[in-house]
Amino acid sequence: DTVGSGLFMPITLLYFLAMTDLSLVQIGSALSLSALATLPAAFVIGGMVDRFGPRRMMLVGNLVQAVGMLAYLWADSLLAVALWTALLNLGRQGFWGSFGNVVTAISAPGERELWFGFLQAVRNLGYSVGGVLAGIALQIGTDLAFQVVVVVNAVTFVLAWALLLDVPDHRVQHPDDAPLEGWGTVLRDGPYLRLVLAQFGFVAGMMVLNFALPVYVAETIALPGWVVGAIFTLNTVMVGLGQGLVVRRMSGQVRARMMALAQVVFVVSYAFFVVAGWLPVWLGVVVMLAGAGIYTFGELTGGPVFSATAAEAAPDHLRGRYLGLFQMSWAIGGAVTPVTFTW
């Protein structure tokens, strides 16, 4: 499904600017409102993953996302944008709240950074294809081009749903003689809560690519429209081709240090983005793309380590809840960053 997502993500804000009468801040507010409204769903979905199994929740999540994406064709007000984005968020939470459970169940301890990294690389190769198509859609710039992007994204969710039908169902049975545990156990786990907080810092950095850079490049510093697609393509190709190399290079390193390094690399990339706005257009393009390469190295470093650590720190019978809480850092990031970055 990442071809469609990679197609739509770079133009999310630009789509609503073109297809509605809403201002940039209104659009950012609608996206943030929908994310805030769906935050509590993470607690429900985490329990459902433990009860019904991650495979079933992944399937439901993709269908819900397909419906929400198609509804964007008729979203012409702040309330409509917020409503259908909320539906998309619920589907996304269902899918990603189950994803880590499946990966953990079918991979061996000690190999999970490699598997999370490999799957992230595959996702990003899909994003790279979508990014190229997004650049073409931006160059065309017509209402029909934007609408085609929405429909294609919805179709990819349905295709992904069909492919996931063959994923085995991994449900962990809670021992009959074990004490009944739930969200209270998760929320009292102090070290895990600190991991979730650190992940939120990483998520805020990841959201820069989706919500800040497209408008910053195209509107704020007025670089050519194709640069937006080029940044996404560079990012996704680097992840697709370089993730395995970076994971192997990190082998034997302390996980916490690798998480911290990712944050530092993000900061360096932001400095490049700022400087690009001070330069002539041709040089600004070069510096912006260089900054995007540095930014991507932060993603390559942090993503697999955070994911593997979160999965392995959770007990098997509560992994749905634990990873639901971990996934909430993405939901909070989705609530905070659109309105913050657009402001």
VOKOLBA-327583 format. One record per atom (N, C-alpha, C): residue in three letters; x, y, z. Coordinates in pm, whole numbers, padded with zeros to 5 digits, always signed. Layout:
<sites>
ALAXYZ...
</sites>
This chain:
<sites>
ASP+00081-00122+00000ASP+00000+00000+00000ASP+00084+00127+00000THR+00216+00115+00006THR+00297+00237+00020THR+00315+00313-00111VAL+00290+00249-00223VAL+00292+00325-00349VAL+00186+00435-00345GLY+00066+00397-00304GLY-00041+00495-00293GLY-00016+00597-00185SER+00033+00552-00070SER+00062+00645+00038SER+00172+00742-00001GLY+00276+00690-00067GLY+00384+00777-00113GLY+00338+00875-00218LEU+00234+00838-00290LEU+00177+00928-00390LEU+00101+01042-00324PHE+00028+01011-00215PHE-00058+01113-00156PHE+00012+01198-00050MET+00103+01139+00027MET+00163+01212+00140MET+00229+01344+00101PRO+00308+01349-00008PRO+00373+01477-00040PRO+00275+01587-00077ILE+00154+01551-00118ILE+00061+01654-00166ILE-00061+01668-00076THR-00057+01613+00045THR-00174+01617+00133THR-00223+01760+00153LEU-00135+01847+00201LEU-00175+01986+00226LEU-00207+02058+00095LEU-00125+02032-00007LEU-00146+02099-00136LEU-00277+02054-00200TYR-00318+01928-00177TYR-00446+01877-00229TYR-00561+01959-00174PHE-00564+01978-00043PHE-00676+02052+00017PHE-00669+02201-00015LEU-00548+02254-00033LEU-00538+02393-00077LEU-00599+02411-00215ALA-00580+02311-00303ALA-00631+02320-00439ALA-00779+02287-00449MET-00827+02191-00370MET-00961+02137-00388MET-01065+02196-00292THR-01023+02279-00197THR-01117+02341-00103THR-01086+02490-00093ASP-01171+02561-00021ASP-01149+02703+00004ASP-01081+02728+00138LEU-01031+02624+00201LEU-00970+02636+00333LEU-00831+02697+00324SER-00793+02769+00429SER-00657+02823+00438SER-00563+02714+00488LEU-00433+02742+00478LEU-00334+02644+00520LEU-00349+02611+00669VAL-00370+02713+00751VAL-00384+02690+00895VAL-00513+02613+00925GLN-00621+02641+00852GLN-00745+02566+00871GLN-00726+02419+00837ILE-00653+02392+00729ILE-00627+02253+00690ILE-00544+02183+00797GLY-00438+02251+00842GLY-00356+02193+00948GLY-00436+02169+01074SER-00527+02260+01106SER-00611+02244+01224SER-00705+02125+01209ALA-00762+02107+01090ALA-00852+01993+01066ALA-00778+01861+01082LEU-00656+01855+01028LEU-00577+01732+01041LEU-00542+01705+01187SER-00507+01810+01259SER-00472+01792+01400SER-00594+01755+01484LEU-00710+01819+01454LEU-00833+01789+01527LEU-00871+01642+01512SER-00860+01591+01391SER-00896+01451+01367SER-00801+01357+01440ALA-00673+01395+01445ALA-00576+01310+01515ALA-00603+01308+01666LEU-00637+01425+01720LEU-00668+01432+01863LEU-00792+01350+01896ALA-00893+01359+01809ALA-01019+01289+01835ALA-01002+01138+01834THR-00904+01089+01759THR-00887+00944+01747THR-00777+00889+01839LEU-00713+00975+01919LEU-00609+00927+02009LEU-00655+00815+02101PRO-00773+00828+02167PRO-00815+00722+02259PRO-00835+00586+02192ALA-00851+00585+02061ALA-00874+00459+01991ALA-00756+00364+02005ALA-00637+00417+02031ALA-00520+00330+02046ALA-00540+00231+02161PHE-00607+00274+02268PHE-00630+00185+02382PHE-00727+00073+02344VAL-00829+00108+02267VAL-00927+00007+02225VAL-00864-00090+02126ILE-00792-00036+02029ILE-00732-00121+01925ILE-00627-00214+01983GLY-00546-00165+02079GLY-00447-00251+02142GLY-00509-00372+02208GLY-00621-00352+02279GLY-00692-00463+02340GLY-00751-00557+02236MET-00802-00501+02126MET-00860-00585+02021MET-00754-00670+01951VAL-00634-00616+01936VAL-00525-00694+01875VAL-00492-00814+01962ASP-00483-00792+02095ASP-00456-00904+02185ASP-00569-01006+02184ARG-00692-00960+02166ARG-00807-01049+02174ARG-00836-01122+02043PHE-00835-01048+01932PHE-00876-01106+01803PHE-00760-01145+01713GLY-00640-01101+01747GLY-00525-01133+01665GLY-00489-01020+01571PRO-00360-01000+01544PRO-00317-00886+01462PRO-00358-00896+01315ARG-00365-01019+01261ARG-00397-01033+01119ARG-00534-00972+01087ARG-00632-01006+01169ARG-00767-00956+01144ARG-00772-00803+01152MET-00699-00745+01246MET-00699-00600+01261MET-00626-00532+01145MET-00523-00597+01091MET-00455-00543+00974MET-00551-00536+00855LEU-00629-00642+00836LEU-00722-00646+00724LEU-00828-00537+00736VAL-00886-00525+00854VAL-00988-00422+00876VAL-00928-00283+00855GLY-00806-00264+00905GLY-00742-00133+00894GLY-00726-00089+00750ASN-00689-00180+00660ASN-00670-00142+00520ASN-00802-00106+00453LEU-00908-00180+00482LEU-01038-00147+00422LEU-01089-00012+00470VAL-01072+00016+00599VAL-01116+00144+00654VAL-01040+00259+00588GLN-00909+00240+00567GLN-00830+00345+00501GLN-00875+00368+00357ALA-00913+00261+00288ALA-00961+00276+00150ALA-01087+00362+00146VAL-01180+00336+00238VAL-01305+00413+00242VAL-01276+00559+00276GLY-01193+00583+00376GLY-01161+00719+00415GLY-01094+00798+00305MET-01005+00733+00230MET-00936+00802+00122MET-01032+00840+00010LEU-01121+00748-00029LEU-01218+00781-00133LEU-01307+00898-00092ALA-01339+00906+00036ALA-01426+01013+00085ALA-01362+01150+00070TYR-01230+01156+00058TYR-01163+01284+00036TYR-01211+01353-00092LEU-01263+01275-00186LEU-01311+01335-00311LEU-01426+01432-00285TRP-01498+01412-00173TRP-01613+01498-00142TRP-01589+01585-00018ALA-01466+01590+00028ALA-01434+01670+00146ALA-01409+01814+00103ASP-01504+01903+00132ASP-01491+02042+00088ASP-01508+02142+00202SER-01507+02096+00326SER-01520+02186+00441SER-01425+02138+00551LEU-01402+02225+00648LEU-01313+02190+00758LEU-01364+02066+00831LEU-01497+02060+00856LEU-01554+01947+00927LEU-01540+01817+00848ALA-01563+01824+00716ALA-01552+01705+00633ALA-01407+01654+00627VAL-01312+01746+00613VAL-01171+01706+00612VAL-01135+01638+00743ALA-01180+01697+00855ALA-01150+01640+00986ALA-01217+01503+01003LEU-01341+01489+00957LEU-01416+01365+00974LEU-01351+01250+00898TRP-01322+01272+00769TRP-01268+01163+00689TRP-01122+01134+00725THR-01050+01235+00770THR-00915+01210+00819THR-00919+01127+00946ALA-01020+01150+01030ALA-01037+01070+01151ALA-01059+00923+01114LEU-01139+00897+01012LEU-01161+00759+00968LEU-01031+00698+00918LEU-00956+00774+00840LEU-00826+00727+00793LEU-00733+00696+00910ASN-00735+00783+01011ASN-00650+00762+01128ASN-00686+00632+01200LEU-00815+00603+01211LEU-00857+00479+01276LEU-00808+00358+01198GLY-00821+00362+01067GLY-00770+00252+00985GLY-00620+00237+00996ARG-00551+00350+00999ARG-00404+00347+01012ARG-00363+00290+01147GLN-00435+00330+01253GLN-00404+00275+01385GLN-00428+00124+01390GLY-00536+00079+01325GLY-00563-00064+01322GLY-00453-00141+01252PHE-00405-00086+01140PHE-00300-00155+01064PHE-00167-00153+01138TRP-00120-00031+01174TRP+00013-00021+01234TRP+00015-00070+01378GLY-00100-00070+01445GLY-00107-00129+01577GLY-00093-00280+01574SER-00111-00340+01459SER-00098-00485+01441SER+00033-00525+01376PHE+00089-00435+01300PHE+00205-00465+01217PHE+00323-00520+01298GLY+00360-00449+01406GLY+00473-00491+01487GLY+00452-00627+01551ASN+00326-00658+01586ASN+00295-00788+01643ASN+00325-00899+01545VAL+00286-00880+01419VAL+00308-00983+01318VAL+00457-01001+01291VAL+00529-00890+01277VAL+00673-00898+01249VAL+00745-00970+01363THR+00707-00937+01485THR+00772-01001+01601THR+00742-01149+01606ALA+00620-01187+01572ALA+00580-01328+01580ALA+00653-01415+01478ILE+00687-01358+01363ILE+00747-01440+01256ILE+00897-01419+01242SER+00958-01348+01338SER+01103-01327+01333SER+01166-01373+01464ALA+01296-01401+01460ALA+01366-01455+01576ALA+01433-01343+01655PRO+01443-01356+01788PRO+01517-01258+01868PRO+01660-01244+01816GLY+01708-01121+01812GLY+01841-01093+01759GLY+01840-01059+01612GLU+01729-01087+01544GLU+01720-01057+01400GLU+01615-00950+01372ARG+01554-00895+01475ARG+01437-00812+01450ARG+01472-00675+01393GLU+01588-00619+01428GLU+01629-00496+01361GLU+01641-00518+01211LEU+01696-00634+01173LEU+01710-00664+01031LEU+01573-00674+00963TRP+01478-00739+01029TRP+01347-00756+00967TRP+01269-00625+00963PHE+01270-00551+01075PHE+01203-00421+01072PHE+01269-00328+00970GLY+01401-00335+00962GLY+01471-00254+00864GLY+01439-00295+00721PHE+01436-00427+00698PHE+01404-00477+00564PHE+01264-00433+00521LEU+01168-00447+00611LEU+01030-00409+00577LEU+01017-00259+00558GLN+01093-00182+00636GLN+01095-00038+00615GLN+01153-00004+00479ALA+01256-00079+00437ALA+01315-00057+00306ALA+01216-00087+00195VAL+01143-00198+00209VAL+01042-00232+00108VAL+00934-00125+00102ARG+00890-00079+00220ARG+00789+00028+00222ARG+00840+00152+00149ASN+00966+00185+00175ASN+01018+00308+00116ASN+01041+00297-00033LEU+01068+00177-00083LEU+01074+00161-00228LEU+00936+00190-00289GLY+00831+00147-00218GLY+00695+00183-00262GLY+00672+00332-00256TYR+00719+00395-00147TYR+00705+00540-00134TYR+00778+00612-00248SER+00894+00557-00289SER+00972+00625-00394SER+00896+00627-00525VAL+00829+00517-00558VAL+00748+00514-00679VAL+00635+00616-00668GLY+00570+00618-00551GLY+00464+00716-00529GLY+00514+00858-00535GLY+00636+00881-00482GLY+00692+01015-00483GLY+00715+01068-00624VAL+00761+00981-00713VAL+00780+01020-00853VAL+00646+01060-00914LEU+00543+00979-00890LEU+00411+01009-00945LEU+00354+01137-00883ALA+00385+01161-00755ALA+00338+01284-00690ALA+00400+01407-00756GLY+00529+01396-00789GLY+00594+01508-00858GLY+00529+01537-00992ILE+00490+01431-01064ILE+00421+01450-01192ILE+00286+01517-01171ALA+00212+01470-01067ALA+00081+01529-01039ALA+00094+01676-01004LEU+00198+01712-00928LEU+00218+01853-00892LEU+00252+01937-01014GLN+00330+01881-01104GLN+00363+01955-01226GLN+00239+01977-01312ILE+00150+01876-01320ILE+00025+01893-01395ILE-00064+01994-01324GLY-00084+01972-01193GLY-00150+02072-01109GLY-00298+02091-01130THR-00365+02004-01206THR-00509+02022-01230THR-00589+01949-01122ASP-00718+01985-01112ASP-00806+01917-01016ASP-00814+01767-01047LEU-00820+01732-01175LEU-00829+01592-01213LEU-00704+01516-01168ALA-00588+01577-01180ALA-00465+01510-01138ALA-00469+01480-00989PHE-00515+01577-00909PHE-00526+01555-00764PHE-00627+01444-00732GLN-00739+01441-00805GLN-00841+01339-00781GLN-00792+01200-00817VAL-00715+01190-00924VAL-00658+01061-00963VAL-00566+01008-00854VAL-00488+01097-00792VAL-00399+01057-00683VAL-00479+00992-00570VAL-00593+01052-00534VAL-00677+01000-00426VAL-00730+00861-00461VAL-00780+00845-00582VAL-00838+00717-00624VAL-00731+00608-00626VAL-00615+00639-00681VAL-00507+00540-00687VAL-00467+00496-00546ASN-00459+00590-00454ASN-00423+00555-00316ASN-00526+00461-00256ALA-00655+00488-00278ALA-00761+00401-00225ALA-00750+00260-00283VAL-00721+00252-00412VAL-00710+00121-00477VAL-00592+00041-00419THR-00482+00107-00388THR-00367+00034-00333THR-00397-00024-00196PHE-00481+00042-00117PHE-00522-00016+00012PHE-00600-00146-00010VAL-00687-00147-00111VAL-00765-00268-00139VAL-00674-00380-00187LEU-00579-00348-00274LEU-00485-00450-00321LEU-00402-00506-00206ALA-00359-00418-00115ALA-00284-00463+00001ALA-00368-00555+00089TRP-00495-00523+00104TRP-00587-00607+00181TRP-00590-00749+00122ALA-00599-00759-00011ALA-00604-00890-00076ALA-00475-00969-00051LEU-00361-00901-00056LEU-00233-00968-00034LEU-00219-01016+00110LEU-00276-00944+00204LEU-00264-00978+00346LEU-00353-01096+00387LEU-00440-01139+00298LEU-00527-01252+00332LEU-00447-01379+00362ASP-00327-01390+00309ASP-00245-01509+00329ASP-00152-01500+00450VAL-00154-01386+00522VAL-00069-01373+00640VAL-00121-01465+00750PRO-00034-01548+00812PRO-00081-01636+00920PRO-00135-01556+01038ASP-00227-01617+01112ASP-00286-01553+01230ASP-00208-01595+01353HIS-00140-01501+01417HIS-00059-01529+01536HIS-00128-01469+01657ARG-00199-01552+01729ARG-00265-01508+01851ARG-00203-01578+01970VAL-00162-01501+02071VAL-00101-01558+02190VAL-00209-01582+02294GLN-00219-01704+02343GLN-00318-01737+02444GLN-00264-01704+02583HIS-00345-01633+02660HIS-00306-01600+02797HIS-00325-01724+02884PRO-00223-01766+02961PRO-00237-01885+03045PRO-00355-01874+03141ASP-00430-01983+03158ASP-00550-01980+03242ASP-00519-01949+03388ASP-00402-01993+03435ASP-00370-01973+03576ASP-00292-01845+03603ALA-00269-01764+03498ALA-00195-01639+03516ALA-00292-01528+03558PRO-00244-01431+03637PRO-00331-01321+03678PRO-00376-01239+03558LEU-00497-01189+03563LEU-00552-01110+03454LEU-00482-00975+03449GLU-00429-00942+03333GLU-00355-00816+03316GLU-00416-00736+03203GLY-00395-00607+03207GLY-00449-00521+03103GLY-00368-00393+03092TRP-00437-00284+03063TRP-00368-00157+03040TRP-00297-00106+03164GLY-00347-00140+03284GLY-00279-00097+03406GLY-00135-00145+03411THR-00112-00269+03368THR+00024-00324+03365THR+00112-00243+03270VAL+00058-00211+03156VAL+00134-00135+03056VAL+00169+00004+03108LEU+00072+00072+03164LEU+00092+00212+03204LEU+00178+00226+03329ARG+00202+00116+03401ARG+00291+00120+03517ARG+00435+00083+03481ASP+00459+00053+03355ASP+00592+00014+03310ASP+00674+00138+03277GLY+00744+00192+03377GLY+00817+00318+03362GLY+00919+00319+03250PRO+01007+00218+03240PRO+01106+00219+03131PRO+01040+00221+02993TYR+00929+00152+02978TYR+00862+00150+02847TYR+00801+00287+02816LEU+00749+00354+02918LEU+00694+00488+02898LEU+00802+00584+02852ARG+00923+00568+02906ARG+01034+00654+02862ARG+01071+00625+02717LEU+01064+00498+02679LEU+01089+00462+02539LEU+00986+00528+02447VAL+00859+00527+02488VAL+00753+00589+02408VAL+00778+00739+02395LEU+00822+00803+02504LEU+00851+00947+02499LEU+00966+00976+02403ALA+01070+00893+02409ALA+01181+00912+02316ALA+01135+00891+02171GLN+01049+00792+02151GLN+00995+00768+02018GLN+00917+00887+01966PHE+00848+00959+02056PHE+00773+01076+02013PHE+00867+01182+01953GLY+00986+01198+02012GLY+01083+01291+01954GLY+01123+01249+01815PHE+01140+01120+01795PHE+01174+01068+01662PHE+01059+01090+01565VAL+00936+01066+01612VAL+00818+01084+01528VAL+00806+01229+01481ALA+00830+01323+01572ALA+00823+01465+01534ALA+00919+01494+01419GLY+01036+01433+01425GLY+01130+01450+01314GLY+01080+01387+01187MET+01022+01269+01196MET+00969+01202+01077MET+00856+01281+01013MET+00777+01351+01093MET+00664+01427+01040MET+00707+01550+00961VAL+00831+01595+00980VAL+00882+01709+00903VAL+00872+01681+00754LEU+00905+01559+00715LEU+00903+01524+00573LEU+00762+01534+00515ASN+00661+01496+00592ASN+00524+01493+00541ASN+00456+01628+00547PHE+00472+01700+00658PHE+00388+01818+00682PHE+00461+01951+00670ALA+00593+01951+00681ALA+00664+02079+00674ALA+00732+02100+00539LEU+00806+02002+00492LEU+00889+02023+00373LEU+00811+02052+00246PRO+00699+01982+00215PRO+00632+02013+00088PRO+00590+02159+00075VAL+00526+02213+00178VAL+00482+02352+00172VAL+00600+02446+00186TYR+00695+02411+00272TYR+00815+02495+00289TYR+00889+02512+00157VAL+00906+02402+00084VAL+00980+02406-00042VAL+00902+02480-00150ALA+00774+02445-00165ALA+00696+02498-00277ALA+00644+02639-00253GLU+00610+02670-00127GLU+00545+02798-00098GLU+00636+02897-00027THR+00705+02852+00079THR+00780+02944+00164THR+00907+02995+00096ILE+00988+02903+00040ILE+01112+02947-00025ILE+01104+02935-00177ALA+00986+02897-00228ALA+00953+02905-00371ALA+01054+02833-00461LEU+01092+02712-00424LEU+01172+02630-00515LEU+01078+02561-00615PRO+01130+02511-00726PRO+01043+02446-00826PRO+00963+02330-00765GLY+00842+02308-00818GLY+00753+02206-00763GLY+00811+02067-00768TRP+00896+02038-00869TRP+00951+01903-00881TRP+01043+01867-00766VAL+01093+01968-00693VAL+01184+01941-00581VAL+01113+01862-00471VAL+00983+01889-00452VAL+00908+01815-00350VAL+00910+01666-00379GLY+00877+01629-00502GLY+00882+01488-00539GLY+01023+01433-00533ALA+01122+01515-00569ALA+01261+01469-00567ALA+01307+01437-00425ILE+01264+01519-00328ILE+01302+01495-00189ILE+01245+01363-00140PHE+01116+01340-00169PHE+01054+01215-00127PHE+01119+01095-00197THR+01150+01112-00324THR+01213+01002-00398THR+01352+00973-00343LEU+01431+01077-00319LEU+01565+01059-00261LEU+01555+00988-00127ASN+01462+01033-00043ASN+01443+00973+00089ASN+01411+00824+00079THR+01314+00793-00006THR+01268+00655-00012THR+01368+00562-00081VAL+01438+00612-00182VAL+01539+00529-00248VAL+01655+00502-00154MET+01698+00605-00078MET+01806+00586+00018MET+01768+00482+00124VAL+01645+00489+00173VAL+01600+00391+00272VAL+01591+00253+00208GLY+01535+00248+00087GLY+01520+00120+00020GLY+01652+00050-00007LEU+01755+00126-00044LEU+01883+00067-00080LEU+01983+00063+00035GLY+01966+00154+00132GLY+02068+00167+00236GLY+02031+00114+00373GLN+01904+00077+00394GLN+01862+00038+00528GLN+01939-00084+00579GLY+01954-00186+00496GLY+02025-00307+00539GLY+02169-00277+00575LEU+02235-00191+00496LEU+02374-00157+00523LEU+02389-00086+00657VAL+02297+00007+00685VAL+02304+00082+00811VAL+02277-00009+00929VAL+02176-00097+00917VAL+02145-00189+01028VAL+02266-00279+01058ARG+02330-00331+00955ARG+02446-00417+00977ARG+02561-00338+01038ARG+02575-00212+00997ARG+02681-00128+01054ARG+02657-00101+01202MET+02531-00093+01242MET+02497-00066+01381MET+02507-00191+01468SER+02521-00307+01410SER+02522-00432+01485SER+02627-00427+01595GLY+02586-00460+01718GLY+02677-00458+01832GLY+02680-00326+01907GLN+02614-00222+01853GLN+02610-00092+01919GLN+02500-00089+02024VAL+02514+00001+02121VAL+02411+00019+02223VAL+02290+00087+02160ARG+02173+00027+02179ARG+02052+00078+02113ARG+02023+00223+02150ALA+02036+00258+02276ALA+02003+00394+02320ALA+02090+00498+02249ARG+02217+00463+02225ARG+02305+00557+02155ARG+02263+00577+02010MET+02218+00471+01947MET+02172+00481+01809MET+02045+00566+01800MET+01955+00552+01899MET+01835+00635+01902MET+01872+00782+01917ALA+01968+00812+02004ALA+02010+00951+02025ALA+02078+01008+01901LEU+02161+00925+01834LEU+02229+00969+01713LEU+02128+01011+01606ALA+02019+00936+01595ALA+01917+00971+01496ALA+01863+01111+01519GLN+01841+01148+01645GLN+01788+01282+01675GLN+01889+01391+01637VAL+02017+01367+01665VAL+02121+01464+01632VAL+02129+01485+01481VAL+02121+01377+01406VAL+02127+01387+01260VAL+02010+01468+01207PHE+01890+01449+01264PHE+01775+01530+01224PHE+01806+01679+01241VAL+01863+01716+01354VAL+01891+01858+01382VAL+01985+01916+01276VAL+02087+01841+01239VAL+02181+01888+01136VAL+02108+01911+01004SER+02016+01821+00969SER+01943+01836+00843SER+01856+01961+00844TYR+01797+01994+00960TYR+01712+02114+00968TYR+01795+02239+00938ALA+01920+02242+00982ALA+02007+02356+00953ALA+02026+02372+00803PHE+02042+02262+00730PHE+02055+02267+00585PHE+01928+02324+00521PHE+01811+02283+00571PHE+01685+02331+00515PHE+01671+02483+00532VAL+01711+02533+00646VAL+01703+02677+00671VAL+01798+02752+00576VAL+01920+02705+00565VAL+02019+02772+00481VAL+01974+02772+00335ALA+01906+02668+00290ALA+01860+02661+00151ALA+01771+02779+00114GLY+01697+02832+00212GLY+01609+02945+00185GLY+01681+03077+00171TRP+01807+03081+00205TRP+01885+03205+00195TRP+01964+03215+00064LEU+01959+03111-00018LEU+02048+03101-00133LEU+01973+03122-00264PRO+02045+03150-00374PRO+01981+03150-00507PRO+01913+03017-00534VAL+01815+03019-00623VAL+01730+02901-00643VAL+01812+02776-00675TRP+01903+02784-00771TRP+01976+02663-00812TRP+02059+02606-00698LEU+02121+02696-00619LEU+02202+02650-00506LEU+02113+02604-00391GLY+01997+02670-00375GLY+01902+02628-00273GLY+01853+02486-00298VAL+01832+02452-00426VAL+01789+02316-00460VAL+01895+02215-00419VAL+02022+02245-00447VAL+02132+02154-00413VAL+02140+02133-00262VAL+02134+02244-00186VAL+02145+02235-00040VAL+02023+02163+00019MET+01905+02188-00038MET+01784+02121+00011MET+01794+01971-00009LEU+01843+01927-00125LEU+01858+01784-00150LEU+01966+01722-00062ALA+02074+01798-00037ALA+02178+01749+00055ALA+02121+01733+00195GLY+02041+01830+00239GLY+01978+01820+00369GLY+01883+01701+00377ALA+01814+01673+00266ALA+01723+01558+00263ALA+01800+01427+00278GLY+01921+01422+00220GLY+02004+01303+00236GLY+02048+01283+00380ILE+02088+01391+00446ILE+02127+01383+00588ILE+02008+01343+00673TYR+01894+01405+00646TYR+01771+01374+00718TYR+01739+01224+00708THR+01754+01169+00590THR+01723+01028+00568THR+01815+00938+00649PHE+01940+00979+00669PHE+02030+00898+00750PHE+01979+00888+00894GLY+01916+00996+00944GLY+01854+00989+01077GLY+01742+00888+01081GLU+01663+00883+00976GLU+01554+00784+00966GLU+01609+00643+00960LEU+01715+00623+00881LEU+01776+00491+00868LEU+01831+00441+01002THR+01882+00533+01081THR+01944+00496+01208THR+01841+00464+01314GLY+01737+00547+01326GLY+01644+00534+01437GLY+01531+00435+01418GLY+01476+00426+01296GLY+01354+00350+01275GLY+01358+00204+01321PRO+01451+00123+01268PRO+01453-00019+01306PRO+01484-00040+01454VAL+01569+00046+01512VAL+01608+00027+01651VAL+01491+00055+01745PHE+01418+00164+01721PHE+01301+00194+01803PHE+01198+00081+01792SER+01172+00035+01670SER+01069-00067+01649SER+01105-00199+01716ALA+01229-00243+01697ALA+01270-00371+01755ALA+01272-00364+01907THR+01319-00253+01961THR+01323-00238+02107THR+01183-00242+02165ALA+01090-00170+02103ALA+00953-00166+02153ALA+00888-00303+02148ALA+00913-00379+02041ALA+00851-00511+02027ALA+00908-00610+02128GLU+01039-00610+02146GLU+01101-00708+02234GLU+01081-00676+02381ALA+01050-00550+02414ALA+01028-00512+02553ALA+00889-00551+02602ALA+00801-00593+02512ALA+00663-00624+02549ALA+00646-00773+02574PRO+00573-00812+02681PRO+00540-00953+02700PRO+00446-01000+02591ASP+00457-01127+02553ASP+00384-01180+02438ASP+00233-01156+02448HIS+00174-01187+02565HIS+00028-01182+02574HIS-00028-01041+02585LEU+00062-00941+02603LEU+00018-00801+02610LEU+00082-00717+02499ARG+00139-00783+02400ARG+00213-00707+02298ARG+00122-00614+02219GLY-00003-00652+02198GLY-00095-00562+02128GLY-00113-00431+02202ARG-00128-00439+02335ARG-00144-00317+02415ARG-00015-00237+02420TYR+00096-00307+02443TYR+00225-00237+02450TYR+00256-00163+02320LEU+00241-00233+02208LEU+00270-00169+02081LEU+00162-00068+02043GLY+00041-00086+02098GLY-00062+00017+02079GLY-00020+00147+02145LEU+00037+00138+02267LEU+00088+00258+02334LEU+00205+00317+02258PHE+00294+00230+02209PHE+00408+00277+02130PHE+00360+00347+02004GLN+00259+00289+01940GLN+00203+00347+01819GLN+00136+00481+01847MET+00092+00501+01972MET+00027+00627+02005MET+00120+00746+01987SER+00251+00723+01994SER+00344+00834+01970SER+00327+00887+01828TRP+00294+00797+01733TRP+00266+00842+01596TRP+00133+00918+01592ALA+00035+00871+01668ALA-00094+00939+01669ALA-00082+01078+01730ILE-00007+01090+01839ILE+00013+01222+01902ILE+00092+01311+01807GLY+00193+01253+01742GLY+00268+01332+01644GLY+00179+01381+01531GLY+00086+01294+01488GLY-00008+01335+01384GLY-00103+01442+01430ALA-00127+01450+01561ALA-00216+01553+01614ALA-00144+01687+01631VAL-00020+01680+01674VAL+00052+01802+01712VAL+00122+01868+01592THR+00185+01785+01508THR+00273+01844+01406THR+00201+01916+01292PRO+00085+01872+01242PRO+00026+01949+01131PRO-00003+02094+01166VAL-00069+02116+01279VAL-00102+02255+01316VAL+00022+02331+01356THR+00119+02264+01421THR+00242+02331+01461THR+00326+02372+01341PHE+00346+02279+01248PHE+00431+02307+01133PHE+00363+02408+01038THR+00233+02396+01019THR+00167+02491+00929THR+00165+02631+00989TRP+00152+02641+01122TRP+00159+02772+01188TRP+00299+02831+01171
</sites>
